Amino acid sequence: MDDPTASDRPAAGDDLWNTGIAHVFRSGSSDDSVSGDSQDQRRPDYCGRYRLDEEIARGGIGIVYRALDETLEREVAVKLLRNRYAKNNAMIGRFLVEAQICAYLQHPGIVPVYEMGVTEDQIPFFSMKLIEGRTLAELMDERADKDLARVRFITIIENICQTLAYAHSRRIIHRDLKPSNIMVGPFGEVQVLDWGFAKSLDRAELEIATERVPQPSLRSGISSIAGSVLGTPSYMSPEQARGDVGALDERCDVFAIGAILAEILTGRRSSARRDEEPLEDSVERINAERQRRLMDCDGDAELVDIACDCLSMDREGRPETATVVAEAIAVYRANMERRTRAAELMAAEARGRSEEERKAHRLAMAVSYLVLVAVILGAGVIWGLDSVRRQGQLRHDRTVKAAVAEAYAHLAREDWVKAEHALSKAREHVTRDSAKEVSAELAKAKRTYDEARSLAVTVTVTRERNAAMLLRFRQIVGLPLDHPSADETYVAAFADTGFDANSLALPAALLGRSTSEPLRTLLPHALEDWALRIASADPARSAALERALSHLDADPVRQAHRRAGAEALVRAATRHDPAEAAPLTTLSLARRLVAIGQHDRATEILKDAALAHPQDLLIHDA
């Protein structure tokens, strides 16, 4: 199906200058050199109907002011092109593209644009929603409790990934992601700012030529470079540093996400670029230092692995989009919540056992004193020596119990090495005279350790299997409808899940809890796509696949669509409301409309569904 959003994308290239506003942005000269005040930006009193107040932020090519919309009586933010670029056609064009891209990307994590215009001095500006809060850079510099702040920052990173995932789904990359471009509101809302260096991967003409713009002298690794190389050295991918524009894709943003995550895990900001240091050498040195800090930090291994994958110097070694990183962080957060609940239960049990042990110890001490008195009075030295032996055994037993409790605590954090060490210490203090319950408790702890270690391995293998299957089926569903080998590809893919293409029997494991929720959602979609692809070439096998689909997906609305004829499907499309229906229902109806030649109707309901479910990747794939 054609992309239903293609017509909504921003204008580009030479067409940009044919718009009603762009002609007034042109300078009197075609010179692309930097002009204007190189020190301070002269702030005008008004930009159109907006009365400007204090400066609140600076970007690579623009300055943001707080302003009052005197027509609607509301506070807004106004971004004004820097004076130094007032006669630079390339930078004016990039400024226009930034406004268009921000207007094109409709997402809660991206500031909405209201209006574009020019000042009396012919300086371009655009107005947008005023965002209150503090930058992630400020929050990271002020954190006191590193562990407590890390939990909060991981949530912020996940929100950043979700926002970038949306932009990547629209084939837009940011290219200048860094903590100072992330705004965190007072209620936890996260906004990705400053899209001045953004680029559309589908519309190459949106890339404004800036090769003739001189690079400013850069003494800090946290400032943006506006020139033939775009971005910030401390967060810049190697391909950006090389100026290899053709190699730039979503993975340059993934690299920046990894750099921010590394700062959160290590508690240290990235190094700055040194004076006169070549840019490529600077990026390689900064990333090597960052990788060493990651290896030495006390962050969770899962997060360290995610950061290292994102920071791969080889572009092919990084996750393909921010969506993959967001999914990995979501899996980590789910695992962390599970471990926290397990640790709380184990801690409660340990406290209960400890109290019982203290009571037993006090009773044992009282009995021992009585026995000692009896021995002194009646039996002499032999009874005294026996009491000493029992006291020594009690100390051994207490040591065993303490080591077992320590092992449980390490198990709650999945620290297998320390848990094994604690169990070894407990075994060393078990003797022939140890109480039976002490030996039994040690044996139970050993079984718990073995089961937990085995479960951790199983969870990791299952997660990797689900992720690989999810990616594989998304790629197959995205094949053109007339792809010659789609049927064979589907046979092989479903065979790996345990689904026999001959018997059409669905394996129980495929429907069980071990299959991730995204994969369980995608499988009915893939099975339906397979059935419709071979409907004309092999009607019998297509009908058998439809029957298997009915067992896999028992939704009554989608069942009705599968039984409906062409006229009934057209009527169903007329009544269909994508905002109320589940995304899978809309996808099923759209595919069946295409199968009967109703491409326009299918396109319309998918466009409505994309607006109603902006974060649903299957809708955007379709």
MARMIVO-958117 format. One line per 10 residues: number of its first residue (from 1); their letters; for each residue z, x, y of C-alpha. Coordinates in Angstrom, 2 decimals, padded with zeros to 5 digits. Each point is the difference from the previous one (the first is absolute). Layout:
<kolvos>
NUM> a> Z/X/Y ~ ...;
</kolvos>
This chain:
<kolvos>
1> mddptasdrp> 000.00/000.00/000.00 ~ -000.63/001.18/003.53 ~ 002.99/001.05/002.09 ~ 000.99/-003.15/001.97 ~ 001.67/002.07/002.73 ~ -002.92/002.29/000.82 ~ -001.13/-002.13/002.95 ~ 003.46/000.21/001.56 ~ 000.12/003.77/000.26 ~ -000.04/001.68/003.44;
11> aagddlwntg> -003.25/001.01/001.65 ~ -000.89/003.68/-000.21 ~ -002.29/002.84/001.09 ~ -002.54/-000.68/002.73 ~ 000.71/-003.73/-000.24 ~ 003.48/000.75/001.36 ~ -001.53/000.75/003.42 ~ -001.93/-003.28/000.02 ~ 003.12/-002.15/000.12 ~ 000.89/-001.76/003.22;
21> iahvfrsgss> 002.88/002.37/000.84 ~ -001.18/003.38/-001.21 ~ -002.56/000.60/002.76 ~ 002.74/000.15/002.65 ~ 001.86/002.63/-002.07 ~ -002.87/002.49/000.34 ~ 000.57/002.77/002.48 ~ -002.54/000.89/002.61 ~ -000.73/003.12/-001.96 ~ -000.88/000.46/-003.66;
31> ddsvsgdsqd> 002.13/003.12/-000.14 ~ 002.49/-000.12/-002.88 ~ 002.36/002.53/001.48 ~ 003.67/-000.70/000.61 ~ 000.66/-001.28/003.52 ~ 002.80/-001.49/002.04 ~ 003.53/001.18/000.56 ~ 000.99/002.39/-002.78 ~ 003.72/-000.21/000.86 ~ 001.24/-003.48/000.89;
41> qrrpdycgry> -001.63/-003.36/-000.58 ~ -000.24/-001.98/003.24 ~ 001.29/-003.45/-000.90 ~ -001.83/-002.88/001.75 ~ 002.06/-002.96/001.16 ~ -002.22/-002.53/-001.79 ~ -002.40/-000.13/-002.91 ~ -001.76/-003.30/000.52 ~ 002.67/-002.70/-000.05 ~ 002.61/002.41/-001.45;
51> rldeeiargg> 002.60/001.60/002.30 ~ 000.96/003.37/-001.48 ~ 003.58/001.22/-000.35 ~ 001.39/003.17/-001.59 ~ -001.80/002.18/-002.54 ~ 001.24/-000.58/-003.56 ~ -002.24/002.22/-002.18 ~ -002.82/002.55/-000.02 ~ -002.74/000.34/-002.60 ~ -002.81/002.47/-000.59;
61> igivyralde> -002.37/-001.60/002.55 ~ 002.04/-002.72/001.71 ~ 003.31/-000.89/001.66 ~ 001.91/-003.24/-000.69 ~ 001.87/-001.85/002.78 ~ 002.33/-002.99/000.01 ~ -001.71/-002.73/002.06 ~ 000.35/-003.61/001.13 ~ -002.80/-002.50/-000.63 ~ 000.25/-001.93/003.26;
71> tlerevavkl> -002.16/-002.85/-001.28 ~ 002.05/-000.81/-003.12 ~ 003.31/001.46/001.27 ~ 000.62/002.19/-003.02 ~ 000.66/003.67/-000.60 ~ -002.76/001.93/-001.72 ~ -001.02/003.60/-000.64 ~ -003.09/001.43/001.75 ~ -001.73/003.12/-001.32 ~ -001.96/001.94/002.65;
81> lrnryaknna> -002.48/002.80/-000.65 ~ 001.29/003.32/001.30 ~ -001.50/001.11/003.33 ~ -001.22/003.21/-001.59 ~ -002.45/-002.04/-002.11 ~ -001.13/-002.36/002.81 ~ -003.54/001.45/000.00 ~ -000.16/000.94/-003.66 ~ -002.39/-002.45/-001.69 ~ 001.06/001.09/-003.48;
91> migrflveaq> 003.69/-000.65/000.66 ~ -000.74/-003.30/001.76 ~ -001.92/-001.03/-003.09 ~ 002.90/001.01/-002.27 ~ 002.39/-001.96/002.24 ~ -002.19/-003.11/-000.40 ~ -000.18/000.49/-003.77 ~ 003.82/000.25/-000.18 ~ 000.33/-003.39/001.72 ~ -002.63/-001.55/-002.24;
101> icaylqhpgi> 001.56/001.39/-003.18 ~ 003.49/-001.25/001.00 ~ -001.50/-003.44/000.71 ~ -001.88/000.10/-003.31 ~ 003.10/000.89/-002.08 ~ 002.11/-003.18/-000.10 ~ 003.26/001.11/-001.63 ~ 003.74/-000.29/000.91 ~ 000.25/003.79/-000.05 ~ -002.75/000.49/002.61;
111> vpvyemgvte> 000.47/-000.89/003.67 ~ -002.37/-002.87/001.01 ~ -002.39/000.59/002.93 ~ -000.33/-002.71/002.69 ~ -002.64/001.09/002.50 ~ -002.18/002.90/001.24 ~ -000.98/000.86/003.58 ~ -000.27/002.65/002.69 ~ 002.17/000.95/002.99 ~ -001.28/000.13/003.58;
121> dqipffsmkl> -000.64/003.72/-000.60 ~ -002.21/-000.88/-003.00 ~ 002.55/001.28/-002.56 ~ -000.15/-002.02/-003.27 ~ 003.12/-001.67/-001.35 ~ 001.03/-002.59/-002.56 ~ 003.08/-002.21/-000.26 ~ 002.00/-000.64/-003.16 ~ 003.29/-001.38/-001.25 ~ 003.08/001.83/001.31;
131> iegrtlaelm> 001.92/001.52/-002.91 ~ 003.68/000.83/000.51 ~ 001.75/002.55/-002.16 ~ 000.23/003.71/-000.72 ~ -002.43/002.39/-001.61 ~ 000.57/001.28/-003.51 ~ 000.11/003.53/001.46 ~ 003.02/-000.94/002.17 ~ 001.79/-001.65/-002.92 ~ -000.59/003.01/-002.26;
141> deradkdlar> 001.30/002.42/002.65 ~ 003.23/-002.00/000.44 ~ 000.92/-000.76/-003.60 ~ 003.54/001.07/-000.90 ~ 000.50/-001.10/-003.62 ~ -003.09/001.38/-001.73 ~ 000.41/-002.02/-003.23 ~ 000.64/-003.31/001.80 ~ -002.90/000.58/002.42 ~ -002.31/000.94/-002.89;
151> vrfitiieni> 000.35/-003.49/-001.53 ~ -000.97/-001.61/003.32 ~ -002.90/002.39/000.58 ~ -001.47/-000.65/-003.46 ~ -000.23/-003.70/000.94 ~ -001.77/001.01/003.23 ~ -002.41/002.25/-001.96 ~ -000.82/-002.91/-002.33 ~ -000.81/-002.22/003.03 ~ -002.21/002.77/001.44;
161> cqtlayahsr> -001.84/000.24/-003.33 ~ -000.53/-003.78/-000.07 ~ -001.47/000.08/003.53 ~ -002.28/002.95/-000.84 ~ -000.95/-001.70/-003.29 ~ -001.23/-002.99/002.00 ~ -001.98/002.26/002.36 ~ -001.47/001.88/-002.98 ~ -001.02/-003.31/-001.59 ~ -002.00/-000.60/003.21;
171> riihrdlkps> -001.43/003.55/-000.31 ~ 001.84/001.29/003.10 ~ 001.90/003.32/000.05 ~ 002.57/000.99/002.67 ~ -000.37/003.84/000.02 ~ 003.06/000.64/002.21 ~ 002.95/-001.44/-001.93 ~ 003.35/001.63/000.90 ~ 003.61/-001.06/000.69 ~ -000.55/-000.29/003.77;
181> nimvgpfgev> -002.78/-002.56/-000.69 ~ 002.33/-002.24/-002.04 ~ 002.13/-002.55/001.91 ~ 003.06/-001.54/-001.70 ~ 001.31/-003.19/001.62 ~ 003.66/-001.03/000.32 ~ -000.32/-002.33/-003.00 ~ -001.81/002.42/-002.30 ~ -003.57/-000.94/000.92 ~ -002.41/002.96/-000.33;
191> qvldwgfaks> -003.15/000.50/002.10 ~ -002.69/002.70/-000.38 ~ -001.11/001.00/003.52 ~ -002.72/002.06/001.75 ~ -003.27/-000.71/-001.84 ~ -001.90/002.14/002.53 ~ -001.33/002.32/-002.70 ~ -000.69/-002.75/-002.57 ~ -003.31/-000.11/-001.84 ~ -001.98/-002.62/-001.94;
201> ldraeleiat> -001.25/001.39/-003.31 ~ -002.62/-002.74/-000.37 ~ -001.34/000.28/003.56 ~ -000.71/003.68/000.63 ~ -001.32/-000.73/003.49 ~ 003.55/-000.92/001.09 ~ 000.77/003.74/-000.10 ~ -000.34/001.10/003.65 ~ -001.50/003.48/000.51 ~ 002.67/002.23/001.51;
211> ervpqpslrs> -001.29/003.45/-000.90 ~ -000.46/000.89/003.65 ~ 003.55/-000.94/001.03 ~ 002.06/003.20/000.41 ~ 003.06/000.27/-002.18 ~ 003.23/000.18/002.05 ~ 002.33/002.94/-000.52 ~ 002.43/-001.05/-002.72 ~ 003.45/001.54/-000.29 ~ 001.68/-002.72/-002.03;
221> gissiagsvl> -000.89/-001.26/-003.43 ~ 000.94/-003.57/000.91 ~ -002.58/-000.64/002.76 ~ -003.43/-001.53/-000.62 ~ -003.18/002.03/000.39 ~ -002.89/-001.90/001.65 ~ -003.20/001.92/-000.69 ~ -002.36/000.83/-002.82 ~ 003.09/000.10/-002.22 ~ 002.12/-003.16/000.26;
231> gtpsymspeq> 003.64/-000.34/-000.98 ~ 003.34/001.82/000.13 ~ 000.31/003.40/-001.79 ~ 003.42/-000.73/-001.57 ~ -001.37/-003.16/-001.68 ~ -003.70/000.91/-000.27 ~ -001.81/000.17/-003.35 ~ -001.96/003.16/-000.88 ~ -003.34/-001.80/000.33 ~ 000.95/-001.11/003.53;
241> argdvgalde> 000.93/003.58/000.90 ~ -003.39/001.17/-001.22 ~ -001.74/-002.60/002.18 ~ -001.76/-001.31/-003.13 ~ -000.65/-003.53/001.34 ~ -002.10/-000.96/-003.02 ~ 002.94/000.66/-002.36 ~ 002.47/-002.19/001.90 ~ 001.14/-003.16/-001.78 ~ 003.24/-001.89/-000.71;
251> rcdvfaigai> 001.51/003.14/-001.54 ~ 000.44/001.71/003.40 ~ 002.46/-002.84/000.87 ~ 001.62/000.41/-003.44 ~ 000.61/003.68/000.85 ~ 001.77/-000.99/003.25 ~ 002.15/-002.53/-001.92 ~ 001.01/002.83/-002.34 ~ 000.95/002.21/002.97 ~ 002.25/-002.72/001.48;
261> laeiltgrrs> 001.57/-000.69/-003.42 ~ 000.69/003.74/-000.42 ~ 001.86/000.08/003.34 ~ 002.11/-002.96/-001.11 ~ 000.87/001.60/-003.36 ~ 000.72/003.50/001.32 ~ 001.69/-001.08/003.25 ~ -002.11/002.52/001.95 ~ -002.98/-000.52/002.29 ~ -003.28/001.75/-000.79;
271> sarrdeeple> -000.66/003.40/001.60 ~ -002.12/000.30/003.12 ~ -003.30/001.79/000.42 ~ 000.36/003.59/001.23 ~ -001.77/001.36/003.09 ~ -003.54/001.22/-000.67 ~ 000.32/-000.92/-003.70 ~ -003.26/-001.37/-001.52 ~ 000.35/-003.73/-000.67 ~ -000.89/000.21/-003.72;
281> dsverinaer> 002.52/002.82/-000.53 ~ 002.64/-001.98/001.92 ~ -000.45/-003.12/-002.15 ~ 000.15/002.05/-003.22 ~ 003.15/001.88/001.11 ~ 001.81/-003.17/001.16 ~ -000.81/-001.80/-003.25 ~ 001.14/002.96/-002.14 ~ 003.37/000.04/001.82 ~ 000.28/-003.76/-000.45;
291> qrrlmdcdgd> -000.69/000.23/-003.74 ~ 002.70/002.70/-000.42 ~ 002.56/-002.15/001.80 ~ -000.87/-002.94/-002.24 ~ 000.60/002.07/-003.12 ~ 003.44/001.06/001.31 ~ 001.15/-003.39/001.38 ~ 002.43/-002.39/-001.72 ~ -002.31/-003.02/000.27 ~ -000.79/-002.19/-003.01;
301> aelvdiacdc> -002.62/001.58/-002.24 ~ -002.24/-003.08/000.14 ~ -000.24/000.17/003.80 ~ -000.52/003.77/-000.03 ~ -002.88/-000.47/-002.47 ~ -001.57/-002.69/002.23 ~ 000.26/002.28/003.06 ~ -001.47/003.00/-001.86 ~ -002.92/-002.10/-001.27 ~ -000.75/-001.19/003.54;
311> lsmdregrpe> 000.19/003.57/001.35 ~ -002.51/001.47/-002.44 ~ -002.28/002.47/001.82 ~ -002.77/-001.21/-002.30 ~ -001.14/-003.40/001.28 ~ -000.85/-001.16/-003.54 ~ 003.60/000.62/-001.08 ~ 001.45/-002.60/002.41 ~ 000.35/-003.77/-000.54 ~ -003.21/-001.70/001.08;
321> tatvvaeaia> 001.52/-002.42/002.55 ~ 003.33/-000.97/001.54 ~ 000.04/-002.95/-002.44 ~ 000.67/002.39/-002.90 ~ 002.84/001.67/001.94 ~ 001.51/-003.39/000.92 ~ -000.05/-001.09/-003.64 ~ 001.66/003.29/-001.10 ~ 002.79/-000.41/002.59 ~ 000.50/-003.64/-001.03;
331> vyranmerrt> 000.41/001.11/-003.62 ~ 002.52/002.64/001.11 ~ 002.02/-002.57/001.99 ~ 000.06/-002.36/-002.98 ~ 001.22/002.80/-002.28 ~ 002.65/001.00/002.55 ~ 001.33/-003.57/000.18 ~ 000.16/-000.15/-003.79 ~ 001.87/003.31/-000.20 ~ 002.42/-001.08/002.74;
341> raaelmaaea> 000.87/-003.20/-001.86 ~ 000.51/001.93/-003.24 ~ 002.20/002.57/001.77 ~ 002.18/-002.75/001.51 ~ 000.55/-001.55/-003.42 ~ 000.84/003.36/-001.58 ~ 002.36/000.86/002.84 ~ 001.85/-003.30/-000.43 ~ 000.34/000.63/-003.74 ~ 001.21/003.57/000.63;
351> rgrseeerka> 002.66/-001.22/002.46 ~ 001.23/-002.50/-002.58 ~ 000.21/002.67/-002.69 ~ 001.74/002.40/002.37 ~ 002.73/-002.54/000.79 ~ 000.57/-000.64/-003.69 ~ 000.19/003.74/-000.62 ~ 002.60/000.43/002.76 ~ 002.16/-002.75/-001.50 ~ -000.33/001.51/-003.45;
361> hrlamavsyl> 000.85/003.41/001.38 ~ 003.16/-001.24/001.70 ~ 001.09/-001.75/-003.21 ~ -000.78/003.11/-002.04 ~ 002.05/002.14/002.36 ~ 002.97/-002.35/-000.24 ~ -000.18/000.02/-003.80 ~ -000.34/003.77/-000.01 ~ 003.14/000.43/002.06 ~ 001.95/-002.27/-002.36;
371> vlvavilgag> -001.29/001.90/-003.00 ~ 000.89/003.28/001.66 ~ 003.57/-001.19/000.56 ~ 000.21/-001.16/-003.61 ~ -001.36/003.35/-001.21 ~ 002.49/001.97/002.11 ~ 002.88/-002.14/-001.17 ~ -000.92/-000.35/-003.64 ~ -002.78/002.24/-001.35 ~ -000.16/003.13/002.13;
381> viwgldsvrr> -002.86/002.42/000.57 ~ -002.51/-001.39/-002.56 ~ -000.23/-003.37/001.72 ~ -000.31/001.72/003.36 ~ -003.01/002.03/-001.14 ~ -001.66/-003.12/-001.37 ~ 000.40/-001.73/003.38 ~ -001.66/002.93/001.73 ~ -002.94/-000.25/-002.42 ~ -000.42/-003.68/000.75;
391> qgqlrhdrtv> 000.07/000.67/003.74 ~ -002.75/002.55/-000.42 ~ -002.09/-002.51/-001.95 ~ 000.51/-002.60/002.75 ~ -001.33/002.50/002.54 ~ -003.05/000.56/-002.17 ~ -000.56/-003.75/-000.31 ~ 000.31/-000.50/003.76 ~ -002.51/002.79/000.56 ~ -002.42/-001.70/-002.41;
401> kaavaeayah> 000.38/-003.36/001.77 ~ -000.46/001.56/003.44 ~ -003.15/001.82/-001.16 ~ -001.39/-003.25/-001.48 ~ 000.65/-001.83/003.29 ~ -001.77/002.83/001.85 ~ -002.97/-000.30/-002.37 ~ -000.26/-003.74/000.73 ~ -000.05/000.72/003.74 ~ -002.85/002.51/-000.42;
411> laredwvkae> -001.88/-002.47/-002.20 ~ 000.13/-002.57/002.81 ~ -001.89/002.50/002.19 ~ -002.33/000.98/-002.89 ~ 001.17/003.61/000.31 ~ -000.64/000.89/-003.63 ~ 000.98/003.69/000.21 ~ 003.45/-000.65/001.46 ~ 000.60/-002.92/-002.38 ~ -000.83/002.23/-003.00;
421> halskarehv> 002.31/002.71/001.36 ~ 002.87/-002.50/000.34 ~ -000.52/-001.24/-003.59 ~ 000.00/003.61/-001.27 ~ 003.29/000.60/001.79 ~ 001.46/-003.11/-001.67 ~ -001.13/001.15/-003.47 ~ 001.73/003.37/000.51 ~ 003.38/-001.75/000.42 ~ -000.25/-002.28/-003.05;
431> trdsakevsa> 002.23/001.29/-002.84 ~ 001.00/-001.17/-003.47 ~ 003.08/-001.65/001.52 ~ -001.88/-001.88/002.72 ~ 000.61/-003.74/000.16 ~ -002.63/-002.13/-001.71 ~ -000.71/-001.96/003.17 ~ -000.66/003.26/001.87 ~ -002.59/001.11/-002.57 ~ -001.52/-003.50/-000.02;
441> elakakrtyd> -000.28/-000.04/003.81 ~ -001.76/003.39/-000.04 ~ -002.43/-001.22/-002.69 ~ -000.73/-003.14/002.07 ~ -000.68/002.11/003.11 ~ -002.41/002.19/-001.99 ~ -001.89/-003.10/-001.23 ~ -000.13/-001.36/003.55 ~ -001.42/003.32/001.22 ~ -002.70/000.05/-002.70;
451> earslavtvt> -001.00/-003.62/000.68 ~ -000.10/000.47/003.80 ~ -002.09/003.17/-000.29 ~ -002.44/-001.72/-002.35 ~ -000.20/-003.06/002.30 ~ -000.75/002.22/003.02 ~ -002.89/001.63/-001.86 ~ -001.32/-003.41/-001.09 ~ 000.19/-001.39/003.55 ~ -001.91/003.00/001.38;
461> vtrernaaml> -002.75/-000.27/-002.65 ~ -000.29/-003.79/000.51 ~ -000.21/000.35/003.78 ~ -002.76/002.61/-000.26 ~ -001.90/-002.16/-002.51 ~ 000.22/-003.08/002.20 ~ -001.16/001.94/003.08 ~ -003.00/001.46/-001.87 ~ -000.99/-003.40/-001.45 ~ 000.36/-001.68/003.41;
471> lrfrqivglp> -002.31/002.54/001.65 ~ -002.50/-000.22/-002.87 ~ -000.29/-003.81/000.10 ~ -000.26/-000.06/003.83 ~ -002.95/002.41/-000.28 ~ -001.72/-002.14/-002.68 ~ 000.48/-003.27/001.90 ~ -001.57/001.67/003.02 ~ -003.24/000.87/-001.88 ~ -003.16/-001.78/001.25;
481> ldhpsadety> -000.68/-003.29/-001.80 ~ -003.23/001.40/-001.48 ~ 001.54/003.28/-001.21 ~ -001.68/000.77/-003.36 ~ 003.05/001.43/-001.78 ~ 002.70/-002.34/001.31 ~ 000.34/-001.76/-003.41 ~ 000.49/003.27/-001.93 ~ 002.46/001.21/002.65 ~ 002.05/-003.18/-000.34;
491> vaafadtgfd> 000.01/000.26/-003.82 ~ 001.38/003.55/000.18 ~ 002.56/-000.81/002.72 ~ 001.44/-003.06/-001.75 ~ 000.01/001.86/-003.33 ~ 002.42/002.51/001.53 ~ 002.39/-002.89/000.77 ~ -000.04/-001.11/-003.65 ~ -002.42/-002.90/000.58 ~ -002.55/-000.26/-002.84;
501> anslalpaal> -003.39/-001.09/001.41 ~ -000.95/-001.39/-003.46 ~ 003.09/-002.07/-000.89 ~ 000.83/-000.70/003.70 ~ 003.70/000.07/-000.87 ~ 002.25/000.86/002.93 ~ 002.67/002.61/-000.92 ~ 003.59/-001.01/000.66 ~ 000.68/003.29/001.80 ~ -002.69/-000.83/002.57;
511> lgrstseplr> 001.93/-003.12/001.03 ~ 003.48/001.58/-000.24 ~ 002.36/001.30/002.62 ~ -001.21/003.59/-000.48 ~ -003.25/-000.90/001.78 ~ 000.39/000.34/003.79 ~ -000.35/-003.08/002.22 ~ -003.17/001.28/001.81 ~ -001.66/000.64/-003.39 ~ 001.01/-003.45/-001.37;
521> tllphaledw> -001.59/-001.53/003.11 ~ -003.20/002.05/-000.31 ~ -000.66/-000.55/-003.76 ~ -000.93/-003.73/000.21 ~ -002.25/000.84/002.96 ~ -001.71/002.75/-002.02 ~ -000.37/-002.15/-003.14 ~ -001.58/-002.81/002.05 ~ -002.37/002.48/001.71 ~ -001.04/001.28/-003.46;
531> alriasadpa> -000.68/-003.50/-001.33 ~ -002.15/-000.96/003.01 ~ -002.00/003.26/-000.11 ~ -001.20/-000.63/-003.58 ~ -000.29/-003.80/000.25 ~ -003.80/000.00/000.09 ~ -000.57/002.89/-002.43 ~ 002.59/-000.98/-002.65 ~ 001.24/-003.60/000.53 ~ 001.97/-000.12/-003.26;
541> rsaalerals> 002.02/003.11/000.72 ~ 000.46/-001.12/003.61 ~ 001.47/-003.30/-001.21 ~ 002.33/001.89/-002.36 ~ 001.19/002.15/002.89 ~ 000.61/-003.17/002.04 ~ 002.23/-001.32/-002.82 ~ 001.95/003.26/-000.06 ~ 000.32/-000.26/003.78 ~ 001.54/-003.48/-000.38;
551> hldadpvrqa> 002.77/001.53/-002.17 ~ 000.55/002.85/002.44 ~ -000.06/-002.20/003.14 ~ 001.28/-003.57/-000.44 ~ -000.09/-000.97/003.69 ~ -001.19/-003.68/000.06 ~ -002.14/000.37/003.15 ~ -001.87/003.01/-001.35 ~ -000.31/-001.73/-003.39 ~ -001.70/-002.92/001.77;
561> hrragaealv> -002.43/002.39/001.77 ~ -000.97/001.52/-003.37 ~ -000.83/-003.44/-001.45 ~ -001.79/-001.28/003.12 ~ -003.74/-000.30/000.37 ~ -002.04/001.12/003.02 ~ 000.52/-003.19/002.04 ~ 003.73/-000.09/-000.74 ~ 000.31/003.66/001.06 ~ -001.72/-000.75/003.33;
571> raatrhdpae> 002.39/-002.91/000.59 ~ 002.95/002.20/-000.90 ~ -001.17/002.64/002.49 ~ -000.20/-002.65/002.73 ~ 003.63/-001.02/-000.61 ~ 001.27/003.57/-000.60 ~ 002.52/001.44/002.52 ~ 000.37/003.79/-000.49 ~ 003.16/000.06/002.10 ~ 001.75/-002.38/-002.44;
581> aaplttlsla> -001.56/001.23/-003.25 ~ 000.96/003.11/-001.94 ~ -002.38/002.96/000.61 ~ -000.95/000.05/-003.70 ~ -001.04/-003.69/000.22 ~ -002.25/000.75/003.00 ~ -001.56/002.99/-001.83 ~ -000.66/-002.12/-003.12 ~ -001.68/-002.78/002.02 ~ -002.10/002.49/002.01;
591> rrlvaigqhd> -001.29/001.77/-003.10 ~ -001.02/-003.30/-001.61 ~ -001.76/-001.08/003.20 ~ -002.00/003.24/-000.09 ~ -000.86/-000.68/-003.66 ~ -001.64/-003.33/001.04 ~ -001.76/001.54/003.00 ~ 002.41/-001.19/002.72 ~ 000.32/003.39/001.68 ~ 000.59/-001.37/003.51;
601> rateilkdaa> 002.84/-002.28/-001.08 ~ 001.59/002.86/-001.95 ~ -000.24/002.27/003.02 ~ 001.62/-002.58/002.30 ~ 003.08/-000.60/-002.18 ~ 000.44/003.76/-000.52 ~ -000.12/000.58/003.78 ~ 002.68/-002.69/000.47 ~ 002.05/001.52/-002.83 ~ -000.19/003.48/001.57;
611> lahpqdllih> 001.46/-001.41/003.21 ~ 002.71/-001.94/-001.86 ~ 000.95/002.90/-002.31 ~ -000.69/003.21/001.99 ~ 001.92/002.23/-002.43 ~ -001.57/-001.26/-003.25 ~ -002.16/002.86/-001.29 ~ -001.89/-002.13/-002.57 ~ -001.22/-002.32/002.77 ~ -001.22/002.96/002.05;
621> da> -001.63/001.58/-003.09 ~ -001.94/-003.21/-000.53;
</kolvos>
